[in-house]
Every structure is written in structure tokens, then in C-alpha cells.
Amino acid sequence: MNKVIIKPTKKEALESLEEASISIACCLDEEESITTKDLEHIQDQITTLENYLDPYVKENDNEKKIW
């Protein structure tokens, strides 16, 4: 089964970047109260950025990515 990922818009990617930056700053200010939910939120923002920059297309899983 192919996984379908809808590529975010540039606006959504920039919003995710800003949100991740703010969230990380908050975590750094309150290190003792970082939760799994906080980290999952940041990871979601990073995933949005990844999907904008390089969406996954399952054509040939044997191909190696070249960055």
C-alpha cells in the first residue's frame, strides 16, 4: 500500500518553521517541564518541513537518497 503525503504549501512550511522555533525556545526556557507532547508537537512541525522540502514518493525503495 502506498502512503499518500500531501505536500504542504510554502506558507504552511514557513508557519511550521516559526512554530517549531517558538516551541523549542519555550522548551529551553522551561527545561524541567518538557513533555512528550511538546516533543511530538515539534516533531510534527519538522515533518511538515520535510514534506515540503522532499515529499516521499514510493517509486523505488531500493534507490538511495542523495542530499
All heavy atoms as TSV, in Angstrom:
chain	resi	resn	atom	element	x	y	z
A	1	MET	N	N	0.841	-1.181	0.000
A	1	MET	CA	C	0.000	0.000	0.000
A	1	MET	C	C	0.886	1.244	0.000
A	1	MET	O	O	1.831	1.336	0.760
A	1	MET	CB	C	-0.905	-0.001	1.231
A	1	MET	CG	C	-1.699	1.258	1.309
A	1	MET	SD	S	-3.110	1.362	2.434
A	1	MET	CE	C	-2.586	0.719	3.938
A	2	ASN	N	N	0.575	2.185	-0.872
A	2	ASN	CA	C	1.320	3.437	-0.948
A	2	ASN	C	C	0.803	4.422	0.083
A	2	ASN	O	O	-0.399	4.547	0.283
A	2	ASN	CB	C	1.205	4.063	-2.337
A	2	ASN	CG	C	1.938	3.258	-3.383
A	2	ASN	OD1	O	2.793	2.463	-3.053
A	2	ASN	ND2	N	1.599	3.461	-4.631
A	3	LYS	N	N	1.725	5.120	0.689
A	3	LYS	CA	C	1.369	6.157	1.644
A	3	LYS	C	C	1.284	7.477	0.893
A	3	LYS	O	O	2.231	7.869	0.210
A	3	LYS	CB	C	2.422	6.239	2.751
A	3	LYS	CG	C	2.086	7.196	3.842
A	3	LYS	CD	C	3.116	7.125	4.947
A	3	LYS	CE	C	2.740	8.057	6.069
A	3	LYS	NZ	N	3.730	8.017	7.149
A	4	VAL	N	N	0.155	8.154	0.992
A	4	VAL	CA	C	-0.044	9.411	0.295
A	4	VAL	C	C	0.256	10.564	1.243
A	4	VAL	O	O	-0.308	10.644	2.332
A	4	VAL	CB	C	-1.496	9.535	-0.234
A	4	VAL	CG1	C	-1.705	10.890	-0.892
A	4	VAL	CG2	C	-1.794	8.407	-1.195
A	5	ILE	N	N	1.154	11.418	0.827
A	5	ILE	CA	C	1.500	12.602	1.612
A	5	ILE	C	C	1.183	13.820	0.766
A	5	ILE	O	O	1.666	13.951	-0.363
A	5	ILE	CB	C	2.985	12.615	2.014
A	5	ILE	CG1	C	3.288	11.415	2.915
A	5	ILE	CG2	C	3.355	13.920	2.701
A	5	ILE	CD1	C	4.731	11.278	3.294
A	6	ILE	N	N	0.360	14.692	1.300
A	6	ILE	CA	C	0.016	15.920	0.597
A	6	ILE	C	C	1.089	16.957	0.903
A	6	ILE	O	O	1.364	17.262	2.061
A	6	ILE	CB	C	-1.377	16.438	1.025
A	6	ILE	CG1	C	-2.434	15.384	0.673
A	6	ILE	CG2	C	-1.677	17.770	0.371
A	6	ILE	CD1	C	-3.810	15.679	1.208
A	7	LYS	N	N	1.704	17.451	-0.145
A	7	LYS	CA	C	2.783	18.423	0.030
A	7	LYS	C	C	2.221	19.723	0.587
A	7	LYS	O	O	1.298	20.302	0.022
A	7	LYS	CB	C	3.482	18.676	-1.306
A	7	LYS	CG	C	4.676	19.579	-1.178
A	7	LYS	CD	C	5.445	19.688	-2.467
A	7	LYS	CE	C	6.628	20.628	-2.279
A	7	LYS	NZ	N	7.502	20.646	-3.419
A	8	PRO	N	N	2.797	20.191	1.706
A	8	PRO	CA	C	2.352	21.470	2.270
A	8	PRO	C	C	2.728	22.633	1.354
A	8	PRO	O	O	3.649	22.534	0.546
A	8	PRO	CB	C	3.125	21.578	3.589
A	8	PRO	CG	C	3.837	20.301	3.774
A	8	PRO	CD	C	3.845	19.574	2.482
A	9	THR	N	N	2.010	23.726	1.525
A	9	THR	CA	C	2.336	24.941	0.778
A	9	THR	C	C	3.550	25.608	1.414
A	9	THR	O	O	3.946	25.282	2.536
A	9	THR	CB	C	1.163	25.929	0.795
A	9	THR	OG1	O	0.940	26.345	2.154
A	9	THR	CG2	C	-0.109	25.308	0.229
A	10	LYS	N	N	4.121	26.557	0.694
A	10	LYS	CA	C	5.248	27.310	1.237
A	10	LYS	C	C	4.822	28.037	2.519
A	10	LYS	O	O	5.563	28.068	3.501
A	10	LYS	CB	C	5.767	28.310	0.206
A	10	LYS	CG	C	6.968	29.098	0.670
A	10	LYS	CD	C	7.488	30.011	-0.425
A	10	LYS	CE	C	8.715	30.768	0.038
A	10	LYS	NZ	N	9.232	31.650	-1.023
A	11	LYS	N	N	3.624	28.585	2.516
A	11	LYS	CA	C	3.113	29.287	3.694
A	11	LYS	C	C	3.029	28.338	4.892
A	11	LYS	O	O	3.440	28.690	6.002
A	11	LYS	CB	C	1.734	29.883	3.400
A	11	LYS	CG	C	1.138	30.628	4.572
A	11	LYS	CD	C	-0.235	31.175	4.255
A	11	LYS	CE	C	-0.782	31.869	5.501
A	11	LYS	NZ	N	-2.191	32.111	5.431
A	12	GLU	N	N	2.515	27.127	4.667
A	12	GLU	CA	C	2.409	26.152	5.756
A	12	GLU	C	C	3.793	25.741	6.263
A	12	GLU	O	O	3.989	25.586	7.469
A	12	GLU	CB	C	1.637	24.918	5.282
A	12	GLU	CG	C	0.173	25.183	5.049
A	12	GLU	CD	C	-0.532	24.059	4.330
A	12	GLU	OE1	O	0.088	23.357	3.506
A	12	GLU	OE2	O	-1.746	23.886	4.590
A	13	ALA	N	N	4.742	25.601	5.356
A	13	ALA	CA	C	6.101	25.245	5.752
A	13	ALA	C	C	6.724	26.345	6.608
A	13	ALA	O	O	7.354	26.076	7.636
A	13	ALA	CB	C	6.961	24.971	4.522
A	14	LEU	N	N	6.537	27.587	6.190
A	14	LEU	CA	C	7.087	28.713	6.963
A	14	LEU	C	C	6.417	28.829	8.329
A	14	LEU	O	O	7.077	29.133	9.328
A	14	LEU	CB	C	6.950	30.012	6.175
A	14	LEU	CG	C	7.844	30.117	4.944
A	14	LEU	CD1	C	7.477	31.345	4.116
A	14	LEU	CD2	C	9.308	30.148	5.336
A	15	GLU	N	N	5.113	28.572	8.382
A	15	GLU	CA	C	4.402	28.590	9.659
A	15	GLU	C	C	4.922	27.486	10.577
A	15	GLU	O	O	5.083	27.693	11.783
A	15	GLU	CB	C	2.897	28.431	9.441
A	15	GLU	CG	C	2.245	29.655	8.842
A	15	GLU	CD	C	0.797	29.427	8.417
A	15	GLU	OE1	O	0.316	28.267	8.432
A	15	GLU	OE2	O	0.136	30.412	8.041
A	16	SER	N	N	5.209	26.331	10.016
A	16	SER	CA	C	5.749	25.224	10.805
A	16	SER	C	C	7.141	25.545	11.327
A	16	SER	O	O	7.481	25.201	12.463
A	16	SER	CB	C	5.785	23.938	9.980
A	16	SER	OG	O	4.490	23.462	9.771
A	17	LEU	N	N	7.942	26.187	10.505
A	17	LEU	CA	C	9.278	26.595	10.932
A	17	LEU	C	C	9.192	27.557	12.106
A	17	LEU	O	O	9.888	27.400	13.118
A	17	LEU	CB	C	10.030	27.238	9.766
A	17	LEU	CG	C	11.416	27.773	10.073
A	17	LEU	CD1	C	12.337	26.656	10.514
A	17	LEU	CD2	C	11.973	28.476	8.840
A	18	GLU	N	N	8.325	28.535	11.993
A	18	GLU	CA	C	8.143	29.509	13.071
A	18	GLU	C	C	7.627	28.821	14.341
A	18	GLU	O	O	8.124	29.074	15.437
A	18	GLU	CB	C	7.173	30.606	12.640
A	18	GLU	CG	C	6.951	31.658	13.709
A	18	GLU	CD	C	5.988	32.763	13.280
A	18	GLU	OE1	O	5.307	32.610	12.250
A	18	GLU	OE2	O	5.928	33.772	13.985
A	19	GLU	N	N	6.659	27.945	14.190
A	19	GLU	CA	C	6.087	27.240	15.339
A	19	GLU	C	C	7.128	26.354	16.025
A	19	GLU	O	O	7.216	26.317	17.246
A	19	GLU	CB	C	4.882	26.405	14.909
A	19	GLU	CG	C	4.224	25.645	16.022
A	19	GLU	CD	C	3.664	26.522	17.135
A	19	GLU	OE1	O	3.245	27.664	16.864
A	19	GLU	OE2	O	3.651	26.056	18.293
A	20	ALA	N	N	7.933	25.656	15.231
A	20	ALA	CA	C	8.985	24.818	15.811
A	20	ALA	C	C	9.995	25.669	16.561
A	20	ALA	O	O	10.428	25.315	17.673
A	20	ALA	CB	C	9.672	24.005	14.718
A	21	SER	N	N	10.363	26.799	15.998
A	21	SER	CA	C	11.321	27.693	16.640
A	21	SER	C	C	10.796	28.210	17.974
A	21	SER	O	O	11.506	28.207	18.987
A	21	SER	CB	C	11.642	28.863	15.707
A	21	SER	OG	O	12.534	29.751	16.314
A	22	ILE	N	N	9.553	28.632	17.995
A	22	ILE	CA	C	8.936	29.127	19.228
A	22	ILE	C	C	8.839	28.007	20.261
A	22	ILE	O	O	9.150	28.202	21.448
A	22	ILE	CB	C	7.539	29.722	18.942
A	22	ILE	CG1	C	7.689	31.023	18.143
A	22	ILE	CG2	C	6.763	29.970	20.234
A	22	ILE	CD1	C	6.389	31.549	17.548
A	23	SER	N	N	8.431	26.825	19.813
A	23	SER	CA	C	8.279	25.694	20.728
A	23	SER	C	C	9.613	25.289	21.350
A	23	SER	O	O	9.685	25.004	22.547
A	23	SER	CB	C	7.664	24.495	19.998
A	23	SER	OG	O	6.361	24.799	19.575
A	24	ILE	N	N	10.660	25.279	20.538
A	24	ILE	CA	C	11.987	24.944	21.071
A	24	ILE	C	C	12.447	26.003	22.063
A	24	ILE	O	O	12.991	25.675	23.125
A	24	ILE	CB	C	13.003	24.759	19.928
A	24	ILE	CG1	C	12.654	23.485	19.145
A	24	ILE	CG2	C	14.435	24.698	20.458
A	24	ILE	CD1	C	13.405	23.322	17.845
A	25	ALA	N	N	12.223	27.263	21.758
A	25	ALA	CA	C	12.595	28.339	22.685
A	25	ALA	C	C	11.866	28.178	24.015
A	25	ALA	O	O	12.471	28.341	25.087
A	25	ALA	CB	C	12.289	29.694	22.063
A	26	CYS	N	N	10.590	27.836	23.958
A	26	CYS	CA	C	9.820	27.614	25.188
A	26	CYS	C	C	10.376	26.441	25.989
A	26	CYS	O	O	10.489	26.508	27.217
A	26	CYS	CB	C	8.349	27.367	24.872
A	26	CYS	SG	S	7.482	28.818	24.251
A	27	CYS	N	N	10.736	25.381	25.289
A	27	CYS	CA	C	11.309	24.217	25.968
A	27	CYS	C	C	12.642	24.562	26.632
A	27	CYS	O	O	12.936	24.088	27.733
A	27	CYS	CB	C	11.498	23.061	24.992
A	27	CYS	SG	S	9.965	22.252	24.491
A	28	LEU	N	N	13.432	25.379	25.973
A	28	LEU	CA	C	14.712	25.781	26.550
A	28	LEU	C	C	14.524	26.668	27.778
A	28	LEU	O	O	15.337	26.631	28.709
A	28	LEU	CB	C	15.567	26.501	25.502
A	28	LEU	CG	C	16.106	25.609	24.385
A	28	LEU	CD1	C	16.771	26.465	23.306
A	28	LEU	CD2	C	17.075	24.579	24.920
A	29	ASP	N	N	13.447	27.452	27.781
A	29	ASP	CA	C	13.159	28.308	28.935
A	29	ASP	C	C	12.627	27.517	30.125
A	29	ASP	O	O	12.773	27.951	31.268
A	29	ASP	CB	C	12.132	29.387	28.565
A	29	ASP	CG	C	12.725	30.485	27.699
A	29	ASP	OD1	O	13.967	30.586	27.641
A	29	ASP	OD2	O	11.940	31.220	27.077
A	30	GLU	N	N	11.987	26.395	29.839
A	30	GLU	CA	C	11.364	25.597	30.900
A	30	GLU	C	C	11.755	24.130	30.754
A	30	GLU	O	O	10.898	23.246	30.642
A	30	GLU	CB	C	9.849	25.756	30.834
A	30	GLU	CG	C	9.392	27.194	30.974
A	30	GLU	CD	C	7.897	27.360	30.746
A	30	GLU	OE1	O	7.167	26.363	30.694
A	30	GLU	OE2	O	7.474	28.517	30.607
A	31	GLU	N	N	13.055	23.866	30.788
A	31	GLU	CA	C	13.562	22.522	30.544
A	31	GLU	C	C	12.952	21.461	31.452
A	31	GLU	O	O	12.722	20.336	31.023
A	31	GLU	CB	C	15.082	22.492	30.707
A	31	GLU	CG	C	15.829	23.232	29.618
A	31	GLU	CD	C	17.323	23.164	29.818
A	31	GLU	OE1	O	17.844	22.062	30.088
A	31	GLU	OE2	O	17.958	24.219	29.708
A	32	GLU	N	N	12.689	21.815	32.695
A	32	GLU	CA	C	12.197	20.834	33.662
A	32	GLU	C	C	10.755	20.398	33.389
A	32	GLU	O	O	10.305	19.394	33.914
A	32	GLU	CB	C	12.309	21.361	35.099
A	32	GLU	CG	C	11.467	22.594	35.401
A	32	GLU	CD	C	12.005	23.908	34.841
A	32	GLU	OE1	O	13.180	23.974	34.460
A	32	GLU	OE2	O	11.221	24.867	34.796
A	33	SER	N	N	10.049	21.142	32.542
A	33	SER	CA	C	8.648	20.793	32.299
A	33	SER	C	C	8.368	20.332	30.864
A	33	SER	O	O	7.233	20.327	30.418
A	33	SER	CB	C	7.750	21.985	32.649
A	33	SER	OG	O	8.046	23.088	31.819
A	34	ILE	N	N	9.420	19.918	30.151
A	34	ILE	CA	C	9.233	19.419	28.786
A	34	ILE	C	C	8.511	18.079	28.843
A	34	ILE	O	O	8.874	17.196	29.613
A	34	ILE	CB	C	10.585	19.251	28.062
A	34	ILE	CG1	C	11.282	20.605	27.917
A	34	ILE	CG2	C	10.382	18.614	26.691
A	34	ILE	CD1	C	12.700	20.517	27.394
A	35	THR	N	N	7.484	17.942	28.024
A	35	THR	CA	C	6.707	16.707	27.999
A	35	THR	C	C	6.869	15.997	26.651
A	35	THR	O	O	7.348	16.591	25.682
A	35	THR	CB	C	5.204	16.990	28.209
A	35	THR	OG1	O	4.734	17.757	27.082
A	35	THR	CG2	C	4.955	17.771	29.493
A	36	THR	N	N	6.437	14.762	26.617
A	36	THR	CA	C	6.429	14.020	25.357
A	36	THR	C	C	5.544	14.739	24.349
A	36	THR	O	O	5.872	14.813	23.159
A	36	THR	CB	C	5.927	12.582	25.590
A	36	THR	OG1	O	6.824	11.934	26.495
A	36	THR	CG2	C	5.850	11.799	24.296
A	37	LYS	N	N	4.454	15.315	24.810
A	37	LYS	CA	C	3.546	16.050	23.928
A	37	LYS	C	C	4.272	17.236	23.279
A	37	LYS	O	O	4.061	17.515	22.096
A	37	LYS	CB	C	2.328	16.524	24.720
A	37	LYS	CG	C	1.276	17.195	23.878
A	37	LYS	CD	C	0.064	17.573	24.712
A	37	LYS	CE	C	-0.945	18.325	23.866
A	37	LYS	NZ	N	-2.117	18.742	24.629
A	38	ASP	N	N	5.119	17.931	24.038
A	38	ASP	CA	C	5.901	19.046	23.492
A	38	ASP	C	C	6.809	18.555	22.361
A	38	ASP	O	O	6.887	19.175	21.295
A	38	ASP	CB	C	6.777	19.689	24.573
A	38	ASP	CG	C	5.986	20.385	25.651
A	38	ASP	OD1	O	4.889	20.906	25.352
A	38	ASP	OD2	O	6.446	20.397	26.808
A	39	LEU	N	N	7.500	17.451	22.607
A	39	LEU	CA	C	8.418	16.912	21.611
A	39	LEU	C	C	7.674	16.406	20.381
A	39	LEU	O	O	8.140	16.598	19.246
A	39	LEU	CB	C	9.259	15.796	22.221
A	39	LEU	CG	C	10.174	16.230	23.369
A	39	LEU	CD1	C	10.887	15.018	23.960
A	39	LEU	CD2	C	11.157	17.294	22.934
A	40	GLU	N	N	6.517	15.797	20.570
A	40	GLU	CA	C	5.704	15.338	19.444
A	40	GLU	C	C	5.226	16.517	18.598
A	40	GLU	O	O	5.189	16.440	17.366
A	40	GLU	CB	C	4.514	14.520	19.933
A	40	GLU	CG	C	4.914	13.167	20.481
A	40	GLU	CD	C	3.789	12.437	21.180
A	40	GLU	OE1	O	2.758	13.059	21.518
A	40	GLU	OE2	O	3.944	11.221	21.403
A	41	HIS	N	N	4.889	17.618	19.258
A	41	HIS	CA	C	4.462	18.822	18.545
A	41	HIS	C	C	5.596	19.351	17.664
A	41	HIS	O	O	5.390	19.679	16.483
A	41	HIS	CB	C	4.008	19.890	19.542
A	41	HIS	CG	C	3.661	21.193	18.903
A	41	HIS	ND1	N	2.535	21.377	18.127
A	41	HIS	CD2	C	4.299	22.386	18.901
A	41	HIS	CE1	C	2.495	22.610	17.685
A	41	HIS	NE2	N	3.551	23.251	18.136
A	42	ILE	N	N	6.800	19.419	18.221
A	42	ILE	CA	C	7.956	19.888	17.458
A	42	ILE	C	C	8.237	18.934	16.301
A	42	ILE	O	O	8.494	19.370	15.172
A	42	ILE	CB	C	9.185	20.041	18.375
A	42	ILE	CG1	C	8.934	21.172	19.390
A	42	ILE	CG2	C	10.449	20.318	17.557
A	42	ILE	CD1	C	9.919	21.213	20.539
A	43	GLN	N	N	8.149	17.640	16.564
A	43	GLN	CA	C	8.383	16.659	15.502
A	43	GLN	C	C	7.362	16.812	14.378
A	43	GLN	O	O	7.700	16.691	13.200
A	43	GLN	CB	C	8.341	15.236	16.057
A	43	GLN	CG	C	8.612	14.179	15.006
A	43	GLN	CD	C	9.986	14.336	14.371
A	43	GLN	OE1	O	10.987	14.418	15.075
A	43	GLN	NE2	N	10.047	14.390	13.049
A	44	ASP	N	N	6.118	17.096	14.711
A	44	ASP	CA	C	5.086	17.323	13.686
A	44	ASP	C	C	5.452	18.510	12.796
A	44	ASP	O	O	5.242	18.473	11.577
A	44	ASP	CB	C	3.718	17.564	14.328
A	44	ASP	CG	C	3.127	16.307	14.943
A	44	ASP	OD1	O	3.592	15.195	14.624
A	44	ASP	OD2	O	2.188	16.453	15.759
A	45	GLN	N	N	5.992	19.552	13.404
A	45	GLN	CA	C	6.379	20.733	12.632
A	45	GLN	C	C	7.543	20.394	11.695
A	45	GLN	O	O	7.566	20.804	10.529
A	45	GLN	CB	C	6.762	21.895	13.557
A	45	GLN	CG	C	5.692	22.298	14.558
A	45	GLN	CD	C	4.322	22.472	13.963
A	45	GLN	OE1	O	4.134	23.193	12.999
A	45	GLN	NE2	N	3.345	21.791	14.535
A	46	ILE	N	N	8.498	19.629	12.201
A	46	ILE	CA	C	9.643	19.231	11.387
A	46	ILE	C	C	9.189	18.327	10.238
A	46	ILE	O	O	9.665	18.453	9.103
A	46	ILE	CB	C	10.712	18.545	12.255
A	46	ILE	CG1	C	11.329	19.594	13.197
A	46	ILE	CG2	C	11.783	17.867	11.400
A	46	ILE	CD1	C	12.225	19.020	14.262
A	47	THR	N	N	8.241	17.441	10.507
A	47	THR	CA	C	7.714	16.574	9.454
A	47	THR	C	C	7.061	17.396	8.352
A	47	THR	O	O	7.221	17.103	7.155
A	47	THR	CB	C	6.716	15.560	10.045
A	47	THR	OG1	O	7.408	14.745	10.997
A	47	THR	CG2	C	6.107	14.682	8.964
A	48	THR	N	N	6.338	18.439	8.728
A	48	THR	CA	C	5.736	19.321	7.723
A	48	THR	C	C	6.811	19.951	6.854
A	48	THR	O	O	6.682	20.004	5.626
A	48	THR	CB	C	4.878	20.419	8.399
A	48	THR	OG1	O	3.818	19.791	9.123
A	48	THR	CG2	C	4.310	21.396	7.389
A	49	LEU	N	N	7.897	20.396	7.470
A	49	LEU	CA	C	9.003	20.975	6.709
A	49	LEU	C	C	9.638	19.934	5.786
A	49	LEU	O	O	9.937	20.230	4.625
A	49	LEU	CB	C	10.068	21.527	7.658
A	49	LEU	CG	C	9.689	22.808	8.379
A	49	LEU	CD1	C	10.693	23.097	9.493
A	49	LEU	CD2	C	9.609	23.961	7.419
A	50	GLU	N	N	9.845	18.729	6.288
A	50	GLU	CA	C	10.417	17.664	5.469
A	50	GLU	C	C	9.532	17.374	4.253
A	50	GLU	O	O	10.029	17.194	3.141
A	50	GLU	CB	C	10.585	16.387	6.289
A	50	GLU	CG	C	11.682	16.466	7.317
A	50	GLU	CD	C	11.721	15.250	8.214
A	50	GLU	OE1	O	10.675	14.587	8.409
A	50	GLU	OE2	O	12.813	14.972	8.735
A	51	ASN	N	N	8.240	17.322	4.487
A	51	ASN	CA	C	7.314	17.032	3.385
A	51	ASN	C	C	7.287	18.152	2.358
A	51	ASN	O	O	7.082	17.903	1.174
A	51	ASN	CB	C	5.904	16.774	3.922
A	51	ASN	CG	C	5.821	15.481	4.688
A	51	ASN	OD1	O	6.644	14.587	4.522
A	51	ASN	ND2	N	4.832	15.374	5.541
A	52	TYR	N	N	7.496	19.370	2.800
A	52	TYR	CA	C	7.556	20.493	1.860
A	52	TYR	C	C	8.834	20.410	1.020
A	52	TYR	O	O	8.815	20.613	-0.185
A	52	TYR	CB	C	7.515	21.825	2.605
A	52	TYR	CG	C	7.718	23.000	1.676
A	52	TYR	CD1	C	6.706	23.408	0.804
A	52	TYR	CD2	C	8.919	23.689	1.647
A	52	TYR	CE1	C	6.891	24.466	-0.067
A	52	TYR	CE2	C	9.112	24.754	0.780
A	52	TYR	CZ	C	8.100	25.135	-0.076
A	52	TYR	OH	O	8.295	26.180	-0.947
A	53	LEU	N	N	9.947	20.101	1.678
A	53	LEU	CA	C	11.235	20.102	1.000
A	53	LEU	C	C	11.478	18.854	0.155
A	53	LEU	O	O	12.105	18.917	-0.890
A	53	LEU	CB	C	12.364	20.234	2.031
A	53	LEU	CG	C	12.383	21.559	2.781
A	53	LEU	CD1	C	13.399	21.506	3.907
A	53	LEU	CD2	C	12.688	22.699	1.836
A	54	ASP	N	N	10.997	17.712	0.619
A	54	ASP	CA	C	11.297	16.464	-0.067
A	54	ASP	C	C	10.178	15.449	0.194
A	54	ASP	O	O	10.341	14.542	0.999
A	54	ASP	CB	C	12.631	15.911	0.441
A	54	ASP	CG	C	13.073	14.681	-0.328
A	54	ASP	OD1	O	12.716	14.554	-1.511
A	54	ASP	OD2	O	13.788	13.856	0.256
A	55	PRO	N	N	9.056	15.580	-0.468
A	55	PRO	CA	C	7.959	14.644	-0.199
A	55	PRO	C	C	8.335	13.226	-0.604
A	55	PRO	O	O	9.004	13.012	-1.603
A	55	PRO	CB	C	6.805	15.172	-1.044
A	55	PRO	CG	C	7.447	15.973	-2.106
A	55	PRO	CD	C	8.718	16.533	-1.509
A	56	TYR	N	N	7.900	12.293	0.193
A	56	TYR	CA	C	8.180	10.880	-0.058
A	56	TYR	C	C	7.283	10.354	-1.164
A	56	TYR	O	O	6.072	10.515	-1.110
A	56	TYR	CB	C	7.948	10.076	1.215
A	56	TYR	CG	C	8.107	8.586	1.027
A	56	TYR	CD1	C	9.367	8.023	0.912
A	56	TYR	CD2	C	6.997	7.759	0.957
A	56	TYR	CE1	C	9.528	6.669	0.745
A	56	TYR	CE2	C	7.150	6.389	0.779
A	56	TYR	CZ	C	8.415	5.851	0.675
A	56	TYR	OH	O	8.556	4.512	0.509
A	57	VAL	N	N	7.889	9.755	-2.157
A	57	VAL	CA	C	7.133	9.126	-3.231
A	57	VAL	C	C	7.649	7.696	-3.342
A	57	VAL	O	O	8.833	7.476	-3.602
A	57	VAL	CB	C	7.319	9.859	-4.575
A	57	VAL	CG1	C	6.568	9.150	-5.686
A	57	VAL	CG2	C	6.873	11.302	-4.455
A	58	LYS	N	N	6.770	6.741	-3.120
A	58	LYS	CA	C	7.196	5.348	-3.145
A	58	LYS	C	C	7.201	4.851	-4.587
A	58	LYS	O	O	6.216	4.345	-5.085
A	58	LYS	CB	C	6.277	4.495	-2.292
A	58	LYS	CG	C	6.749	3.070	-2.159
A	58	LYS	CD	C	5.935	2.305	-1.163
A	58	LYS	CE	C	6.513	0.928	-1.027
A	58	LYS	NZ	N	5.982	0.185	0.066
A	59	GLU	N	N	8.335	5.029	-5.249
A	59	GLU	CA	C	8.503	4.530	-6.607
A	59	GLU	C	C	9.484	3.375	-6.599
A	59	GLU	O	O	9.246	2.338	-7.186
A	59	GLU	CB	C	8.997	5.640	-7.531
A	59	GLU	CG	C	7.957	6.707	-7.771
A	59	GLU	CD	C	8.476	7.834	-8.647
A	59	GLU	OE1	O	9.638	7.773	-9.090
A	59	GLU	OE2	O	7.714	8.776	-8.878
A	60	ASN	N	N	10.590	3.569	-5.923
A	60	ASN	CA	C	11.597	2.533	-5.857
A	60	ASN	C	C	12.319	2.653	-4.518
A	60	ASN	O	O	13.200	3.491	-4.360
A	60	ASN	CB	C	12.581	2.659	-7.021
A	60	ASN	CG	C	13.566	1.520	-7.074
A	60	ASN	OD1	O	13.632	0.700	-6.160
A	60	ASN	ND2	N	14.335	1.458	-8.135
A	61	ASP	N	N	11.934	1.811	-3.575
A	61	ASP	CA	C	12.532	1.863	-2.241
A	61	ASP	C	C	14.003	1.474	-2.226
A	61	ASP	O	O	14.684	1.676	-1.246
A	61	ASP	CB	C	11.762	0.961	-1.274
A	61	ASP	CG	C	10.457	1.576	-0.832
A	61	ASP	OD1	O	10.311	2.806	-0.953
A	61	ASP	OD2	O	9.575	0.835	-0.370
A	62	ASN	N	N	14.507	0.901	-3.304
A	62	ASN	CA	C	15.900	0.485	-3.357
A	62	ASN	C	C	16.836	1.626	-3.734
A	62	ASN	O	O	18.038	1.502	-3.571
A	62	ASN	CB	C	16.076	-0.672	-4.350
A	62	ASN	CG	C	15.327	-1.901	-3.906
A	62	ASN	OD1	O	15.229	-2.175	-2.715
A	62	ASN	ND2	N	14.792	-2.648	-4.857
A	63	GLU	N	N	16.273	2.723	-4.212
A	63	GLU	CA	C	17.101	3.869	-4.575
A	63	GLU	C	C	17.617	4.543	-3.319
A	63	GLU	O	O	16.903	4.684	-2.330
A	63	GLU	CB	C	16.319	4.882	-5.398
A	63	GLU	CG	C	15.961	4.391	-6.777
A	63	GLU	CD	C	15.208	5.425	-7.579
A	63	GLU	OE1	O	15.116	6.579	-7.138
A	63	GLU	OE2	O	14.696	5.068	-8.651
A	64	LYS	N	N	18.852	4.990	-3.357
A	64	LYS	CA	C	19.420	5.712	-2.235
A	64	LYS	C	C	19.201	7.201	-2.464
A	64	LYS	O	O	19.338	7.696	-3.575
A	64	LYS	CB	C	20.908	5.430	-2.110
A	64	LYS	CG	C	21.209	4.004	-1.722
A	64	LYS	CD	C	22.693	3.785	-1.571
A	64	LYS	CE	C	22.958	2.348	-1.189
A	64	LYS	NZ	N	24.388	2.065	-1.066
A	65	LYS	N	N	18.886	7.897	-1.370
A	65	LYS	CA	C	18.736	9.345	-1.476
A	65	LYS	C	C	20.104	10.011	-1.521
A	65	LYS	O	O	21.013	9.615	-0.809
A	65	LYS	CB	C	17.965	9.902	-0.275
A	65	LYS	CG	C	16.505	9.742	-0.375
A	65	LYS	CD	C	15.846	10.541	0.714
A	65	LYS	CE	C	14.373	10.553	0.521
A	65	LYS	NZ	N	13.686	11.361	1.483
A	66	ILE	N	N	20.226	11.004	-2.345
A	66	ILE	CA	C	21.434	11.804	-2.413
A	66	ILE	C	C	21.042	13.222	-2.017
A	66	ILE	O	O	20.213	13.856	-2.643
A	66	ILE	CB	C	22.047	11.786	-3.830
A	66	ILE	CG1	C	22.401	10.360	-4.207
A	66	ILE	CG2	C	23.267	12.687	-3.889
A	66	ILE	CD1	C	22.864	10.199	-5.641
A	67	TRP	N	N	21.650	13.706	-0.963
A	67	TRP	CA	C	21.302	15.044	-0.469
A	67	TRP	C	C	22.179	16.013	-1.107
A	67	TRP	O	O	22.950	16.482	-1.431
A	67	TRP	CB	C	21.401	15.120	1.042
A	67	TRP	CG	C	20.397	14.249	1.670
A	67	TRP	CD1	C	20.561	12.975	2.110
A	67	TRP	CD2	C	19.013	14.525	1.900
A	67	TRP	NE1	N	19.404	12.460	2.603
A	67	TRP	CE2	C	18.435	13.389	2.493
A	67	TRP	CE3	C	18.200	15.608	1.664
A	67	TRP	CZ2	C	17.103	13.325	2.857
A	67	TRP	CZ3	C	16.876	15.533	2.027
A	67	TRP	CH2	C	16.343	14.411	2.612
